[in-house]
Amino acid sequence: MSAAGPLLLAGGGHSHALILKRWAMDPTRRPARPVVLINRGSTALYSGMVPALIAGIDPSEAAAIDLRSLCDRAGVAFVKAEITGVDPIQRCLALAERPPLRFGVLSLNVGAISRPTAEGMAIKPLEPALALIASEDPHSTIPFTVVGSGAAALEVVLALRRRWPQRPLRLETRPKGPGSLERRILWEASIALVTTPETAVGPRLLCTGSRAPHWLAASGLPVDDDGRLRTDAQLRVEGCEHVFASGDCAVIAAAARPASGVWAVRAAIPLARNLEASCNGLPLRPWQPQRVALQLIGDQQGRAWARRGTWQLGPSQWLWHWKRRIDKRFMAGFRSSEPMSQDKPMACRGCAAKLPAQPLEAALDQAGLRGAPEDAARIEADPPLLQSVDGFPALVSDPWLNGRLTTLHACSDLWACGAKVESAQAIVTLPVLETAEQQELLVQTLCGLRSVLEEQQAQLIGGHTLESRGDPPHCPSLGVQLSLCVNGRSPSPWGKGGISAGDVLLLSRPLGTGVLFAAAMADACPPEALDTVLQQMASSQHPLLDQLEPHRQAIHACTDVTGFGLLGHLGEMLASSAPLRITLRTHSIPAYPEALERLAQGHASSLAPANRRSWRWLDGPIQLDQPPSQALLELLVDPQTCGPLLLACPETTGQALTAEGPWIQIGSAAAERD
């Protein structure tokens, strides 16, 4: 059996995406060790549909494989990070702005970058090139030039003709580049063919061949002249029995083939079998790729032609329809790979995993612990010491990010008191795994935790570890539970109570984390919406304390909006304040993109039904200035993880804070009516 440690899938290329699909459809094939996919984005574009995307025929979501969702269904952890290097000796993968990941087995499917041969924007990586195309004026009279002699350049320039019917287009290529058929198609599309390099005029897009990312060659692994990893017939990198590679970043040394999505797709099953065999200590099987592949090239105007070596057929409409059918069927496979449906909604994670308010209050009453709720305990000192404890089951499968999110959430209790965090202690519960795998989970969790504390010049001063006695989940990193005790000081802490008549209510960030994660668990959340909310959640709110410091005495009350939702936590503030009437601005309450849409579709956190108890406040001291939609009512009780701060202050202070941002006024307080 291969060395202990996780199986890392580096890169979300076609080979790895198809392997994830295989394991989602048949979980018994997945190796019995932690598996992690690392990719710089949460989606990967299917190369076969990129020309139709450029042409404007398909929207971006039609060509995008949702890697995070695919990982969830396959029982694989997902890490969104930029890969910067690999150390095959120490067996670790270097990542930008976070600690390296250690591995027992590594598979590299990281794609390629364009080979810079001229001035202009490279087509790979695709995201900057697509952004350039989107920014261009379709009615400009300045020519747009595509540089390249292969099928990619031809498809791209024809796609641009569909996108820009009138704009001057040029294809700059070698004198013997396009054949007679291609020249005729270019002429029919009014695309100028340039075979002699000219002085650059206007934007240029380079489709001039590709090479592997430079960090692969810098790793010391064997590469060819284009930086592609040399592998044997088992797709194992030469001289490295624990490192595999496929797709555009690799080449079988004894059966070299040109870089193409066709080979990456064909390599998926042989690679999957050998990764599974390597992890299970079984013999590997060689793979001999076919020498020549069939290419279907579309003109994006309803025709396509087939090419295999020197043989060609078309162009014709039926070949176009065949190509479109193949592409759509390929993408549909990623949206229908769940092994089974859930009989009932899965319990939500993060702060949505907390006990509902009603049984919590009842238990505290019975235990003789009922009192006014506060975000932190005050220990008398000079200045007063504030202490709070928080934690929850892993929200995401990336242990570093989960450590960061849990720590940010815990620190928020002190920020809501106006206190800066000085120190923390942690309890980490790990699933039952091999020692090396537990160690890696602990390292990543602690590094994520410390990334938050170090931003605040705070320290981790102690902690404790536990091993779970339950069976680990299919994705072991979701079995991590982190709890923290955070400590800080404030000369004059804010409390939850103290809202005064005439105050305005300010919120520091949008709502909707609960429903978006619930929708994601149902595979109903757009990946870009989850990216947006995770980016915001992972951003620390501690700089707000410096912004609020000049207004400290004017802040009458503050809390953080977490598991009980906006209404629940606002109700706690009201219960500790003098009798008041609160008016909320219905159209000012901010929501994350897609949150209201998912609520309108019926998605909700598993804690939301219990939180609806807080709607009773709307029959009393809390009023809405406009009739609410059902989605907005649900947003008011949506449980938040790494949620916003909610504060009450005089109107003049509120105006100053909203002018600076990020604060949004969502309501106001007035004296209770007789």
Secondary structure per residue as TSV (DSSP state, phi and psi in degrees):
chain	resnum	aa	ss	phi	psi
A	1	M	-	360.0	148.3
A	2	S	-	-67.7	167.5
A	3	A	-	-58.6	150.1
A	4	A	S	-63.8	154.0
A	5	G	S	127.9	163.5
A	6	P	-	-65.3	157.9
A	7	L	E	-91.8	116.7
A	8	L	E	-99.8	127.6
A	9	L	E	-101.9	101.7
A	10	A	E	-89.4	110.6
A	11	G	S	102.1	141.9
A	12	G	-	-103.2	40.0
A	13	G	-	-69.7	179.3
A	14	H	H	-58.8	-40.5
A	15	S	H	-60.0	-49.5
A	16	H	H	-68.3	-37.4
A	17	A	H	-60.8	-41.9
A	18	L	H	-70.1	-32.0
A	19	I	H	-65.7	-42.3
A	20	L	H	-61.3	-41.4
A	21	K	H	-60.1	-41.4
A	22	R	H	-59.6	-44.9
A	23	W	H	-74.8	-29.2
A	24	A	H	-66.8	-38.2
A	25	M	H	-78.4	-27.7
A	26	D	-	-142.1	84.9
A	27	P	G	-59.9	-19.7
A	28	T	G	-67.1	-19.5
A	29	R	G	-79.9	-21.2
A	30	R	S	-66.1	133.7
A	31	P	-	-56.1	147.3
A	32	A	S	-84.4	57.5
A	33	R	S	-154.9	161.7
A	34	P	-	-59.2	136.0
A	35	V	E	-122.0	135.0
A	36	V	E	-131.9	130.7
A	37	L	E	-100.9	131.5
A	38	I	E	-118.6	125.9
A	39	N	E	-149.9	151.3
A	40	R	S	-72.9	-18.1
A	41	G	S	-131.5	163.0
A	42	S	S	-84.0	-6.6
A	43	T	E	-129.3	159.6
A	44	A	E	-131.8	133.2
A	45	L	E	-82.5	133.8
A	46	Y	-	-77.2	118.9
A	47	S	G	-60.4	-31.3
A	48	G	G	-64.3	-21.9
A	49	M	G	-108.0	2.6
A	50	V	H	-62.1	-43.0
A	51	P	H	-58.4	-40.8
A	52	A	H	-67.1	-31.3
A	53	L	H	-66.5	-46.2
A	54	I	H	-62.1	-39.6
A	55	A	H	-69.1	-17.8
A	56	G	T	88.7	8.5
A	57	I	S	-74.2	-42.6
A	58	D	S	-114.5	142.8
A	59	P	-	-73.1	162.8
A	60	S	H	-60.2	-35.7
A	61	E	H	-66.7	-23.7
A	62	A	H	-69.5	-26.4
A	63	A	H	-103.6	2.4
A	64	A	E	-102.6	129.9
A	65	I	E	-91.6	122.2
A	66	D	E	-79.5	96.0
A	67	L	H	-68.5	-38.4
A	68	R	H	-62.6	-45.9
A	69	S	H	-64.8	-41.0
A	70	L	H	-62.4	-40.7
A	71	C	H	-63.0	-43.4
A	72	D	H	-57.7	-43.4
A	73	R	H	-71.7	-26.4
A	74	A	H	-90.7	-3.6
A	75	G	T	72.1	32.8
A	76	V	-	-118.1	137.6
A	77	A	E	-73.2	146.3
A	78	F	E	-118.5	128.9
A	79	V	E	-121.7	118.0
A	80	K	E	-91.8	105.9
A	81	A	-	-161.7	155.7
A	82	E	-	-85.9	125.3
A	83	I	E	-83.1	131.2
A	84	T	E	-118.1	-9.6
A	85	G	E	175.8	169.2
A	86	V	E	-140.4	137.8
A	87	D	E	-113.2	100.1
A	88	P	T	-69.9	-20.9
A	89	I	T	-77.4	-51.4
A	90	Q	T	-80.8	-7.1
A	91	R	T	55.9	59.7
A	92	C	E	-142.4	148.8
A	93	L	E	-107.5	121.3
A	94	A	E	-82.8	136.2
A	95	L	E	-125.4	151.6
A	96	A	T	-74.3	132.4
A	97	E	T	60.6	29.1
A	98	R	E	-165.0	164.2
A	99	P	E	-68.0	156.9
A	100	P	E	-68.1	159.5
A	101	L	E	-105.4	132.2
A	102	R	E	-90.5	153.5
A	103	F	-	-140.8	157.4
A	104	G	S	-96.6	-41.1
A	105	V	E	-132.5	140.6
A	106	L	E	-127.1	134.9
A	107	S	E	-122.5	127.1
A	108	L	E	-107.1	121.0
A	109	N	-	-142.7	61.9
A	110	V	-	-99.1	9.0
A	111	G	-	73.8	-157.3
A	112	A	-	-143.0	167.9
A	113	I	E	-120.1	156.5
A	114	S	E	-68.0	145.7
A	115	R	-	-82.5	115.7
A	116	P	-	-72.7	110.4
A	117	T	-	-120.5	-6.1
A	118	A	S	-158.3	174.4
A	119	E	S	-77.5	132.6
A	120	G	S	149.3	-176.2
A	121	M	E	-91.4	128.5
A	122	A	E	-74.0	144.7
A	123	I	S	-72.4	-25.3
A	124	K	S	-122.0	133.7
A	125	P	S	-68.0	152.5
A	126	L	H	-69.4	-35.3
A	127	E	H	-57.8	-48.1
A	128	P	H	-64.7	-35.9
A	129	A	H	-65.7	-42.1
A	130	L	H	-66.7	-35.1
A	131	A	H	-65.4	-39.0
A	132	L	H	-61.3	-47.1
A	133	I	H	-61.2	-42.7
A	134	A	H	-65.1	-27.6
A	135	S	H	-84.4	-11.0
A	136	E	S	-78.2	149.0
A	137	D	-	-82.7	116.9
A	138	P	T	-66.3	-17.7
A	139	H	T	-100.7	5.5
A	140	S	-	-63.4	148.4
A	141	T	-	-94.6	-2.6
A	142	I	S	-78.7	127.9
A	143	P	-	-66.2	144.9
A	144	F	E	-108.7	126.1
A	145	T	E	-111.3	132.2
A	146	V	E	-105.4	129.6
A	147	V	E	-109.6	125.8
A	148	G	-	156.6	159.2
A	149	S	S	-118.2	-0.3
A	150	G	S	-99.6	-173.5
A	151	A	H	-64.2	-33.1
A	152	A	H	-62.0	-46.1
A	153	A	H	-62.5	-40.7
A	154	L	H	-63.4	-46.8
A	155	E	H	-65.5	-37.7
A	156	V	H	-67.0	-46.4
A	157	V	H	-67.7	-34.5
A	158	L	H	-68.7	-35.1
A	159	A	H	-65.8	-38.4
A	160	L	H	-66.2	-32.6
A	161	R	H	-64.0	-40.3
A	162	R	H	-64.4	-38.2
A	163	R	H	-72.2	-40.4
A	164	W	-	-122.5	87.0
A	165	P	S	-60.2	-29.2
A	166	Q	S	-108.8	-18.1
A	167	R	S	-70.3	140.5
A	168	P	-	-61.9	129.8
A	169	L	E	-127.2	146.1
A	170	R	E	-135.5	145.0
A	171	L	E	-115.6	113.6
A	172	E	E	-96.8	119.3
A	173	T	-	-144.9	175.2
A	174	R	-	-70.9	155.1
A	175	P	T	-56.0	-34.8
A	176	K	T	-103.1	24.7
A	177	G	-	-68.2	-86.7
A	178	P	S	-70.0	144.9
A	179	G	-	-82.6	-176.3
A	180	S	H	-63.3	-37.9
A	181	L	H	-63.9	-47.4
A	182	E	H	-64.0	-38.9
A	183	R	H	-62.4	-39.5
A	184	R	H	-65.7	-41.9
A	185	I	H	-65.0	-40.1
A	186	L	H	-63.9	-41.5
A	187	W	H	-63.2	-42.6
A	188	E	H	-63.5	-29.8
A	189	A	T	-89.5	4.9
A	190	S	T	58.3	43.7
A	191	I	E	-108.7	122.2
A	192	A	E	-72.5	134.0
A	193	L	E	-100.9	120.2
A	194	V	E	-114.0	117.9
A	195	T	-	-108.5	-4.6
A	196	T	S	-118.8	120.1
A	197	P	-	-53.2	134.6
A	198	E	-	-122.5	168.3
A	199	T	-	-60.9	130.4
A	200	A	-	-61.8	126.8
A	201	V	-	-130.2	118.2
A	202	G	S	82.7	177.3
A	203	P	-	-67.6	149.4
A	204	R	E	-132.8	134.5
A	205	L	E	-113.9	122.9
A	206	L	E	-95.7	113.0
A	207	C	-	-114.0	58.6
A	208	T	-	-105.7	38.9
A	209	G	-	87.3	171.3
A	210	S	E	-137.4	164.1
A	211	R	E	-142.1	163.4
A	212	A	-	-72.3	157.7
A	213	P	-	-54.6	142.7
A	214	H	H	-62.3	-29.3
A	215	W	H	-67.3	-19.2
A	216	L	H	-67.0	-46.1
A	217	A	H	-64.2	-36.4
A	218	A	H	-68.6	-15.3
A	219	S	T	-75.6	-14.9
A	220	G	T	90.3	-0.9
A	221	L	-	-74.5	153.8
A	222	P	-	-70.4	130.7
A	223	V	B	-134.4	162.6
A	224	D	-	-92.8	-168.3
A	225	D	T	-64.8	-22.3
A	226	D	T	-97.3	15.0
A	227	G	S	75.3	9.2
A	228	R	-	-81.4	139.6
A	229	L	E	-66.6	131.8
A	230	R	E	-85.0	124.2
A	231	T	E	-120.6	165.6
A	232	D	-	-89.6	-174.0
A	233	A	T	-68.8	-16.0
A	234	Q	T	-88.4	6.0
A	235	L	S	67.6	24.6
A	236	R	B	-99.2	131.3
A	237	V	B	-60.5	133.5
A	238	E	T	-54.7	126.9
A	239	G	T	81.8	1.6
A	240	C	-	-132.3	94.2
A	241	E	T	-68.6	-16.0
A	242	H	T	-104.4	7.2
A	243	V	E	-123.2	126.0
A	244	F	E	-117.0	160.0
A	245	A	E	-154.8	149.4
A	246	S	-	-157.3	173.4
A	247	G	G	80.8	-158.8
A	248	D	G	-68.1	-14.9
A	249	C	G	-89.3	0.7
A	250	A	E	-139.6	163.8
A	251	V	E	-149.1	135.0
A	252	I	E	-73.5	116.0
A	253	A	T	-57.0	-36.7
A	254	A	T	-91.2	-2.7
A	255	A	S	-148.0	61.4
A	256	A	-	-62.2	136.5
A	257	R	-	-132.2	152.6
A	258	P	-	-67.0	152.2
A	259	A	-	-62.8	127.2
A	260	S	-	-165.1	144.9
A	261	G	H	-61.1	-25.2
A	262	V	H	-59.7	-46.5
A	263	W	H	-68.9	-35.4
A	264	A	H	-63.2	-40.0
A	265	V	H	-67.4	-45.7
A	266	R	H	-65.3	-28.7
A	267	A	H	-78.4	-12.3
A	268	A	H	-59.4	-49.6
A	269	I	H	-68.1	-46.9
A	270	P	H	-58.8	-38.9
A	271	L	H	-66.4	-44.9
A	272	A	H	-58.5	-46.0
A	273	R	H	-61.7	-40.2
A	274	N	H	-76.0	-32.7
A	275	L	H	-65.4	-43.8
A	276	E	H	-62.6	-42.4
A	277	A	H	-66.0	-43.3
A	278	S	H	-60.9	-42.6
A	279	C	H	-69.5	-24.7
A	280	N	H	-102.7	6.1
A	281	G	T	70.3	30.5
A	282	L	-	-105.6	162.0
A	283	P	-	-64.7	147.2
A	284	L	-	-88.6	158.3
A	285	R	-	-118.0	134.1
A	286	P	-	-74.0	157.6
A	287	W	-	-132.0	132.0
A	288	Q	-	-115.4	102.1
A	289	P	-	-69.5	150.4
A	290	Q	-	-62.2	153.5
A	291	R	S	-72.9	-39.6
A	292	V	S	-130.5	139.6
A	293	A	-	-111.6	150.4
A	294	L	-	-78.0	131.2
A	295	Q	E	-112.7	136.6
A	296	L	E	-113.1	117.0
A	297	I	E	-114.1	123.2
A	298	G	E	-99.2	146.2
A	299	D	-	-91.0	1.5
A	300	Q	S	63.0	14.6
A	301	Q	S	-119.3	14.2
A	302	G	S	103.8	9.5
A	303	R	-	-132.4	156.5
A	304	A	E	-149.0	159.1
A	305	W	E	-132.0	153.2
A	306	A	E	-103.0	144.0
A	307	R	E	-142.9	130.8
A	308	R	E	-141.3	101.5
A	309	G	T	66.7	-123.4
A	310	T	T	-92.7	-5.5
A	311	W	E	-84.4	138.3
A	312	Q	E	-137.5	151.6
A	313	L	E	-143.1	135.7
A	314	G	E	104.4	-166.1
A	315	P	E	-78.7	154.5
A	316	S	E	-155.1	162.0
A	317	Q	H	-71.3	-36.9
A	318	W	H	-68.0	-32.3
A	319	L	H	-67.0	-35.6
A	320	W	H	-62.9	-47.3
A	321	H	H	-65.0	-35.7
A	322	W	H	-63.9	-46.6
A	323	K	H	-60.1	-44.8
A	324	R	H	-63.7	-38.2
A	325	R	H	-65.9	-42.6
A	326	I	H	-60.7	-47.2
A	327	D	H	-63.5	-44.8
A	328	K	H	-67.5	-37.2
A	329	R	H	-66.6	-38.0
A	330	F	H	-60.3	-47.4
A	331	M	H	-69.6	-37.0
A	332	A	H	-61.2	-29.3
A	333	G	G	-61.7	-28.1
A	334	F	G	-81.2	-13.1
A	335	R	G	-102.6	6.1
A	336	S	S	-138.4	36.4
A	337	S	-	-107.0	17.0
A	338	E	-	-73.7	132.8
A	339	P	S	-69.2	-28.4
A	340	M	S	-162.0	161.7
A	341	S	-	-94.5	157.6
A	342	Q	-	-87.3	134.6
A	343	D	S	-71.1	-29.4
A	344	K	S	-144.6	159.1
A	345	P	-	-59.1	143.3
A	346	M	-	-73.4	146.0
A	347	A	-	-66.0	134.2
A	348	C	-	-75.6	160.0
A	349	R	-	-109.4	-166.7
A	350	G	G	65.1	-149.0
A	351	C	G	-71.3	-13.5
A	352	A	G	-70.3	-6.3
A	353	A	G	-90.0	4.2
A	354	K	S	-76.3	162.5
A	355	L	-	-68.2	137.9
A	356	P	-	-59.0	157.7
A	357	A	H	-62.1	-41.3
A	358	Q	H	-63.5	-52.9
A	359	P	H	-67.0	-29.1
A	360	L	H	-64.4	-48.1
A	361	E	H	-62.3	-42.0
A	362	A	H	-63.6	-41.9
A	363	A	H	-65.8	-40.7
A	364	L	H	-64.9	-38.7
A	365	D	H	-62.0	-47.3
A	366	Q	H	-64.3	-32.1
A	367	A	T	-85.1	0.0
A	368	G	T	72.4	28.4
A	369	L	-	-116.1	12.3
A	370	R	-	-70.7	133.9
A	371	G	-	-165.4	178.9
A	372	A	-	-65.1	127.3
A	373	P	-	-70.5	139.2
A	374	E	-	-136.6	158.2
A	375	D	S	-76.0	-24.3
A	376	A	S	-149.2	153.1
A	377	A	E	-84.0	139.3
A	378	R	E	-100.3	122.5
A	379	I	E	-110.4	119.3
A	380	E	-	-63.0	127.4
A	381	A	S	-164.6	-176.6
A	382	D	S	-128.8	100.2
A	383	P	S	-76.4	169.3
A	384	P	-	-59.6	142.5
A	385	L	E	-92.4	133.2
A	386	L	E	-114.3	139.0
A	387	Q	E	-139.6	137.8
A	388	S	E	-143.5	157.7
A	389	V	E	-129.8	140.7
A	390	D	E	-158.1	167.0
A	391	G	E	161.2	168.3
A	392	F	E	-168.7	167.3
A	393	P	E	-62.4	153.8
A	394	A	-	-50.6	130.7
A	395	L	S	-86.3	-36.8
A	396	V	S	-127.1	162.4
A	397	S	S	-83.9	-8.8
A	398	D	-	-83.8	109.3
A	399	P	H	-65.2	-32.9
A	400	W	H	-65.9	-48.2
A	401	L	H	-65.1	-38.2
A	402	N	H	-63.9	-41.4
A	403	G	H	-60.4	-38.5
A	404	R	H	-68.4	-47.0
A	405	L	H	-63.2	-43.3
A	406	T	H	-63.2	-39.3
A	407	T	H	-69.5	-41.9
A	408	L	H	-59.8	-42.8
A	409	H	H	-62.3	-42.5
A	410	A	H	-67.5	-40.6
A	411	C	H	-65.0	-26.3
A	412	S	H	-59.3	-29.8
A	413	D	H	-60.4	-39.8
A	414	L	H	-75.5	-39.0
A	415	W	H	-59.5	-35.6
A	416	A	T	-66.7	-18.5
A	417	C	T	-94.8	1.0
A	418	G	T	77.8	20.8
A	419	A	-	-107.5	141.4
A	420	K	E	-87.5	137.6
A	421	V	E	-74.1	132.6
A	422	E	E	-108.7	-36.3
A	423	S	E	-157.4	167.7
A	424	A	E	-153.6	155.1
A	425	Q	E	-125.6	152.2
A	426	A	E	-133.3	146.4
A	427	I	E	-117.8	121.1
A	428	V	E	-114.8	121.4
A	429	T	E	-103.6	124.3
A	430	L	E	-110.5	148.1
A	431	P	-	-71.4	162.7
A	432	V	S	-74.5	112.7
A	433	L	-	-144.3	176.7
A	434	E	-	-62.1	152.3
A	435	T	H	-55.7	-45.9
A	436	A	H	-63.1	-34.5
A	437	E	H	-74.4	-38.8
A	438	Q	H	-62.9	-42.4
A	439	Q	H	-60.3	-42.3
A	440	E	H	-65.8	-41.2
A	441	L	H	-61.6	-41.0
A	442	L	H	-66.8	-43.6
A	443	V	H	-58.9	-48.6
A	444	Q	H	-64.3	-41.4
A	445	T	H	-62.7	-47.0
A	446	L	H	-66.5	-36.0
A	447	C	H	-67.4	-39.0
A	448	G	H	-63.7	-41.4
A	449	L	H	-60.0	-49.3
A	450	R	H	-67.1	-27.5
A	451	S	H	-60.7	-31.3
A	452	V	H	-77.0	-45.3
A	453	L	H	-64.5	-41.0
A	454	E	H	-65.0	-31.6
A	455	E	H	-63.3	-23.6
A	456	Q	T	-105.2	9.6
A	457	Q	T	55.9	35.7
A	458	A	-	-106.0	165.4
A	459	Q	E	-124.7	148.9
A	460	L	E	-89.7	112.3
A	461	I	E	-103.4	-2.2
A	462	G	E	171.2	179.0
A	463	G	E	172.0	-169.3
A	464	H	E	-154.4	149.9
A	465	T	E	-120.9	149.3
A	466	L	E	-135.7	156.3
A	467	E	E	-113.0	127.8
A	468	S	-	-62.8	150.2
A	469	R	S	-104.1	3.2
A	470	G	S	-94.3	167.6
A	471	D	-	-68.6	139.6
A	472	P	-	-68.0	149.2
A	473	P	-	-68.5	168.8
A	474	H	S	-57.0	-38.5
A	475	C	S	-100.1	99.6
A	476	P	G	-56.5	-31.7
A	477	S	G	-64.9	-21.2
A	478	L	G	-75.5	-5.6
A	479	G	G	-88.9	0.3
A	480	V	-	-79.3	136.2
A	481	Q	E	-126.5	130.6
A	482	L	E	-121.8	129.8
A	483	S	E	-126.7	144.2
A	484	L	E	-133.1	145.7
A	485	C	E	-109.2	117.2
A	486	V	E	-110.8	143.5
A	487	N	E	-128.1	144.0
A	488	G	E	-163.4	178.6
A	489	R	E	-134.6	152.5
A	490	S	-	-150.8	134.9
A	491	P	S	-66.8	-29.9
A	492	S	S	-146.5	83.2
A	493	P	-	-62.8	147.0
A	494	W	-	-85.6	150.4
A	495	G	-	-113.3	174.8
A	496	K	S	-72.6	-37.6
A	497	G	-	-84.2	166.3
A	498	G	-	116.8	6.0
A	499	I	-	-60.4	136.4
A	500	S	-	-117.2	153.9
A	501	A	T	-59.3	134.2
A	502	G	T	95.4	-10.2
A	503	D	E	-70.9	155.5
A	504	V	E	-110.9	154.0
A	505	L	E	-106.1	127.7
A	506	L	E	-118.0	143.7
A	507	L	E	-121.0	140.9
A	508	S	S	-93.9	-16.6
A	509	R	S	-159.3	169.5
A	510	P	-	-70.4	172.3
A	511	L	B	-111.2	160.6
A	512	G	-	127.9	6.9
A	513	T	H	-63.6	-38.3
A	514	G	H	-61.3	-49.5
A	515	V	H	-69.4	-34.9
A	516	L	H	-66.4	-40.0
A	517	F	H	-71.9	-33.9
A	518	A	H	-64.2	-42.6
A	519	A	H	-65.1	-37.6
A	520	A	H	-63.0	-37.2
A	521	M	H	-66.0	-25.0
A	522	A	T	-94.1	9.8
A	523	D	T	58.4	39.7
A	524	A	-	-128.4	22.2
A	525	C	S	-117.9	122.8
A	526	P	-	-56.7	137.5
A	527	P	H	-59.0	-34.9
A	528	E	H	-67.8	-29.9
A	529	A	H	-67.8	-41.2
A	530	L	H	-69.0	-36.5
A	531	D	H	-59.1	-44.4
A	532	T	H	-62.8	-47.3
A	533	V	H	-69.1	-37.6
A	534	L	H	-66.7	-38.1
A	535	Q	H	-61.7	-41.9
A	536	Q	H	-69.1	-44.1
A	537	M	H	-62.1	-35.8
A	538	A	T	-79.8	-2.2
A	539	S	S	-91.7	125.6
A	540	S	-	-71.2	141.0
A	541	Q	-	-96.9	8.0
A	542	H	T	-63.6	-27.9
A	543	P	H	-61.9	-19.0
A	544	L	H	-62.3	-27.6
A	545	L	H	-62.9	-39.3
A	546	D	H	-65.8	-37.3
A	547	Q	H	-66.5	-37.7
A	548	L	H	-82.8	-17.3
A	549	E	G	-55.2	-44.3
A	550	P	G	-63.3	-17.6
A	551	H	G	-108.6	15.2
A	552	R	G	-52.1	-47.5
A	553	Q	G	-71.3	-18.8
A	554	A	G	-87.7	-9.3
A	555	I	-	-87.2	114.0
A	556	H	-	-86.7	-28.1
A	557	A	E	-161.0	151.9
A	558	C	E	-157.1	147.8
A	559	T	E	-152.1	173.2
A	560	D	E	-111.7	141.5
A	561	V	-	-87.8	114.4
A	562	T	-	-130.0	-124.5
A	563	G	T	-64.4	-28.9
A	564	F	T	-88.4	2.0
A	565	G	H	79.0	172.2
A	566	L	H	-59.5	-47.2
A	567	L	H	-65.5	-40.5
A	568	G	H	-62.2	-44.8
A	569	H	H	-78.3	-31.7
A	570	L	H	-65.8	-36.8
A	571	G	H	-61.4	-38.8
A	572	E	H	-62.2	-39.6
A	573	M	H	-64.0	-42.5
A	574	L	H	-66.2	-38.6
A	575	A	H	-64.0	-23.0
A	576	S	T	-103.0	7.6
A	577	S	S	-114.9	169.1
A	578	A	S	-64.4	156.3
A	579	P	S	-54.9	126.9
A	580	L	E	-142.0	167.9
A	581	R	E	-119.9	123.7
A	582	I	E	-105.2	132.7
A	583	T	E	-115.2	120.8
A	584	L	E	-97.4	139.1
A	585	R	-	-83.2	105.1
A	586	T	G	-53.5	-44.3
A	587	H	G	-88.7	1.7
A	588	S	G	-101.9	-10.4
A	589	I	S	-72.5	114.9
A	590	P	-	-78.8	143.3
A	591	A	B	-130.1	146.7
A	592	Y	-	-65.1	152.9
A	593	P	T	-52.7	134.0
A	594	E	T	78.4	-5.9
A	595	A	H	-66.3	-50.3
A	596	L	H	-64.7	-35.9
A	597	E	H	-64.1	-42.3
A	598	R	H	-67.5	-38.8
A	599	L	H	-62.8	-40.8
A	600	A	H	-63.9	-27.2
A	601	Q	T	-83.6	-2.5
A	602	G	T	99.1	2.1
A	603	H	-	-77.0	145.1
A	604	A	-	-161.9	153.1
A	605	S	-	-65.4	153.6
A	606	S	T	-68.0	-15.9
A	607	L	T	-88.4	-15.2
A	608	A	H	-59.0	-42.9
A	609	P	H	-55.7	-41.4
A	610	A	H	-68.8	-35.1
A	611	N	H	-68.7	-21.4
A	612	R	G	-62.1	-14.7
A	613	R	G	-54.3	-28.7
A	614	S	G	-74.3	-10.9
A	615	W	G	-60.0	-19.7
A	616	R	G	-59.8	-25.6
A	617	W	G	-63.6	-26.6
A	618	L	G	-74.2	-12.3
A	619	D	G	-94.5	6.0
A	620	G	T	-132.2	-117.4
A	621	P	T	-78.5	-9.4
A	622	I	E	-107.1	124.7
A	623	Q	E	-123.4	151.2
A	624	L	E	-103.0	139.3
A	625	D	S	-76.8	-14.6
A	626	Q	S	-137.7	151.4
A	627	P	-	-58.2	128.7
A	628	P	-	-87.4	153.4
A	629	S	-	-75.9	162.6
A	630	Q	H	-62.8	-35.1
A	631	A	H	-62.4	-40.5
A	632	L	H	-67.1	-40.5
A	633	L	H	-58.2	-40.9
A	634	E	H	-67.8	-36.3
A	635	L	H	-61.8	-34.6
A	636	L	H	-65.5	-21.2
A	637	V	T	-116.3	12.1
A	638	D	-	-70.3	125.3
A	639	P	-	-70.5	136.6
A	640	Q	-	-110.9	138.9
A	641	T	S	-111.7	133.0
A	642	C	S	53.8	46.2
A	643	G	-	-78.8	-176.6
A	644	P	-	-79.8	162.7
A	645	L	E	-83.9	143.7
A	646	L	E	-123.8	120.1
A	647	L	E	-131.0	157.1
A	648	A	E	-118.2	132.4
A	649	C	E	-154.7	165.7
A	650	P	E	-60.8	158.7
A	651	E	H	-60.5	-38.7
A	652	T	H	-65.1	-40.0
A	653	T	H	-65.5	-40.9
A	654	G	H	-61.2	-40.0
A	655	Q	H	-62.9	-40.5
A	656	A	H	-65.5	-41.5
A	657	L	H	-72.2	-40.5
A	658	T	H	-68.0	-29.5
A	659	A	H	-68.0	-32.9
A	660	E	H	-80.9	-31.3
A	661	G	S	78.3	161.4
A	662	P	S	-89.0	11.7
A	663	W	-	-65.8	143.5
A	664	I	E	-127.6	128.6
A	665	Q	E	-78.0	122.9
A	666	I	E	-113.9	-5.3
A	667	G	E	-178.2	-175.9
A	668	S	E	-150.1	161.4
A	669	A	E	-116.7	141.9
A	670	A	E	-137.4	162.6
A	671	A	E	-62.5	145.1
A	672	E	-	-65.7	136.8
A	673	R	-	-71.4	146.3
A	674	D	-	-70.7	360.0
